[in-house]
Amino acid sequence: MSEPADPARARPPEELPFESALGRLEEVVDRLEHGELPLEESLALFEEGVRLSRRLAGQLEQAEQRVAVLVEEGGELLARPFEGPEDAS
């Protein structure tokens, strides 16, 4: 009988929630660190890891920008909506 499908592998990496993508990146790094993979599989995993890493870094940057939008005015913290690149006109 085959192993149950891994939900992280069932969806394209760009569709995974942040936590799932981070977990998948950890799996990729673990497999690469332990070696013993054929060259082509290692390269494919490395490429997937780079894509995941770039995506996660972008998401973290967006989160940091959203946090930075909190400003102190008149002694009170006010939250302003974050206007990302897609909101700019």
SVG drawing of the C-alpha trace seen along z (x, -y; Angstrom):
<svg xmlns="http://www.w3.org/2000/svg" viewBox="-6 -65 31 67">
<polyline fill="none" stroke="black" stroke-width="0.4" points="0.0,0.0 1.3,-3.5 2.0,-6.2 -0.7,-8.9 -0.3,-12.0 1.6,-14.8 -0.6,-17.9 2.4,-20.1 3.3,-18.3 -0.2,-18.2 -0.3,-22.0 2.1,-24.1 4.6,-25.9 3.2,-29.3 -0.2,-28.3 0.9,-27.0 0.2,-29.0 3.3,-30.6 3.6,-28.0 3.3,-25.1 5.8,-26.6 8.2,-27.0 7.7,-23.4 8.3,-22.3 11.5,-24.3 12.7,-22.7 12.0,-19.2 13.9,-20.2 16.9,-21.4 16.9,-18.3 16.9,-16.0 19.7,-18.0 21.8,-18.0 21.6,-14.3 22.8,-13.8 22.6,-10.4 20.3,-11.7 20.9,-11.4 22.2,-14.6 19.1,-15.4 16.9,-15.0 19.3,-17.2 19.1,-19.9 15.3,-19.8 15.1,-20.0 17.6,-22.9 15.6,-24.8 12.4,-24.2 14.2,-25.4 15.3,-28.6 11.8,-29.3 10.4,-28.7 13.1,-30.8 12.5,-33.8 8.7,-33.6 9.0,-33.3 11.4,-36.3 9.0,-38.3 6.1,-37.5 8.2,-38.4 9.1,-41.7 5.5,-42.5 4.6,-41.6 7.4,-43.9 6.0,-46.7 2.6,-46.2 4.0,-46.4 5.9,-49.6 2.7,-51.3 1.8,-51.5 2.8,-55.1 2.6,-57.1 0.6,-60.2 -0.5,-62.3 0.6,-59.6 -1.6,-57.0 -0.7,-54.1 -2.8,-54.2 -3.0,-51.4 -3.1,-52.5 -4.0,-50.1 -0.9,-48.9 -0.8,-49.8 1.3,-47.2 2.6,-47.4 -0.7,-46.0 -2.6,-48.9 -0.5,-51.7 -2.1,-53.5"/>
</svg>
